[in-house]
Every structure is written in structure tokens, then in C-alpha cells.
């Protein structure tokens, strides 16, 4: 995988951000879609719970099928 390609839509991007749902590095377009998803609050809550317990390698709650 090229370091400058989104791991979700595979388009080139100069900026990649870690997904809240899994460990994919995604572009800002995919990130915007992700932030509008109904399960984003659950994903963020679980991430925070794991971080508070010292698990900084949480792999996420899984990518919803409709993303």
C-alpha cells in the first residue's frame, strides 16, 4: 500500500488520518463520511474507554458495512 493513498477509497492524498472504526489510514473525504455515521459516537466512546485503561493499540469496533 502506498503511504500517500487512502486505505479505504484508494485515492491519493497528502493527508491521511487514522479511522475511528479500525486501523485504516483514510483521506479527509472518507473521514468526513465517517464522522457523519450513526455509530461514530460508539466508536469514539470505546476508543476512550480503552485509552483510559492504558490500551493505546485498540483496533476499533470494526468498520460498518455501509462505509
PALO-589220 format. One record per residue (C-alpha): x, y, z; residue in one letter; chain; residue number from 1. Coordinates in nm, 3 decimals, always signed. Each point is the difference from the previous one (the first is absolute). Example, Ala and Ser with C-alpha at 12.3 -4.5 7.8 and 13.67 -1.06 7.14 Angstrom:
2
[[+1.230 -0.450 +0.780] "A" "A" 1]
[[+0.137 +0.344 -0.066] "S" "A" 2]
//
This chain:
67
[[+0.000 +0.000 +0.000] "X" "A" 1]
[[+0.135 +0.339 -0.098] "X" "A" 2]
[[+0.047 +0.232 +0.300] "X" "A" 3]
[[-0.180 +0.281 -0.181] "X" "A" 4]
[[-0.317 -0.192 -0.091] "X" "A" 5]
[[-0.315 -0.031 +0.205] "X" "A" 6]
[[-0.042 -0.357 +0.122] "X" "A" 7]
[[-0.376 +0.025 -0.044] "X" "A" 8]
[[-0.063 +0.171 -0.336] "X" "A" 9]
[[+0.358 -0.046 -0.134] "X" "A" 10]
[[+0.022 +0.360 -0.128] "X" "A" 11]
[[+0.324 +0.195 +0.036] "X" "A" 12]
[[+0.013 +0.238 +0.294] "X" "A" 13]
[[+0.261 +0.221 +0.163] "X" "A" 14]
[[-0.171 -0.042 +0.337] "X" "A" 15]
[[-0.111 -0.329 +0.154] "X" "A" 16]
[[-0.176 -0.040 +0.334] "X" "A" 17]
[[-0.058 -0.315 +0.206] "X" "A" 18]
[[-0.359 -0.125 -0.012] "X" "A" 19]
[[-0.209 -0.009 +0.319] "X" "A" 20]
[[-0.146 -0.335 -0.107] "X" "A" 21]
[[+0.315 -0.196 -0.086] "X" "A" 22]
[[+0.370 +0.051 -0.065] "X" "A" 23]
[[-0.031 +0.125 -0.358] "X" "A" 24]
[[+0.170 +0.323 -0.097] "X" "A" 25]
[[-0.265 +0.200 -0.183] "X" "A" 26]
[[-0.027 +0.323 -0.200] "X" "A" 27]
[[-0.202 +0.302 +0.109] "X" "A" 28]
[[-0.293 -0.093 -0.228] "X" "A" 29]
[[-0.031 -0.344 +0.162] "X" "A" 30]
[[+0.051 +0.160 +0.341] "X" "A" 31]
[[-0.291 +0.239 -0.061] "X" "A" 32]
[[-0.226 -0.293 -0.092] "X" "A" 33]
[[+0.116 -0.187 +0.310] "X" "A" 34]
[[-0.075 +0.294 +0.230] "X" "A" 35]
[[-0.360 +0.012 -0.130] "X" "A" 36]
[[-0.061 -0.371 +0.062] "X" "A" 37]
[[-0.256 -0.088 +0.273] "X" "A" 38]
[[+0.249 -0.232 +0.176] "X" "A" 39]
[[+0.278 +0.262 +0.034] "X" "A" 40]
[[-0.096 +0.080 +0.361] "X" "A" 41]
[[+0.031 -0.369 +0.093] "X" "A" 42]
[[+0.339 -0.024 -0.171] "X" "A" 43]
[[+0.135 +0.307 +0.181] "X" "A" 44]
[[-0.139 -0.118 +0.335] "X" "A" 45]
[[+0.165 -0.342 -0.031] "X" "A" 46]
[[+0.330 +0.159 -0.105] "X" "A" 47]
[[-0.006 +0.224 +0.308] "X" "A" 48]
[[-0.083 -0.293 +0.230] "X" "A" 49]
[[+0.297 -0.196 -0.129] "X" "A" 50]
[[+0.236 +0.299 +0.025] "X" "A" 51]
[[-0.104 +0.062 +0.361] "X" "A" 52]
[[+0.091 -0.362 +0.076] "X" "A" 53]
[[+0.341 +0.047 -0.163] "X" "A" 54]
[[-0.075 -0.180 -0.326] "X" "A" 55]
[[+0.140 +0.240 -0.259] "X" "A" 56]
[[-0.010 -0.266 -0.272] "X" "A" 57]
[[-0.378 -0.050 -0.018] "X" "A" 58]
[[-0.091 -0.119 -0.350] "X" "A" 59]
[[-0.346 +0.156 +0.003] "X" "A" 60]
[[-0.354 -0.135 +0.004] "X" "A" 61]
[[+0.014 -0.101 -0.365] "X" "A" 62]
[[-0.095 +0.176 -0.320] "X" "A" 63]
[[-0.376 +0.019 -0.055] "X" "A" 64]
[[-0.108 -0.170 -0.324] "X" "A" 65]
[[-0.150 +0.324 -0.133] "X" "A" 66]
[[+0.329 +0.193 +0.006] "X" "A" 67]
//
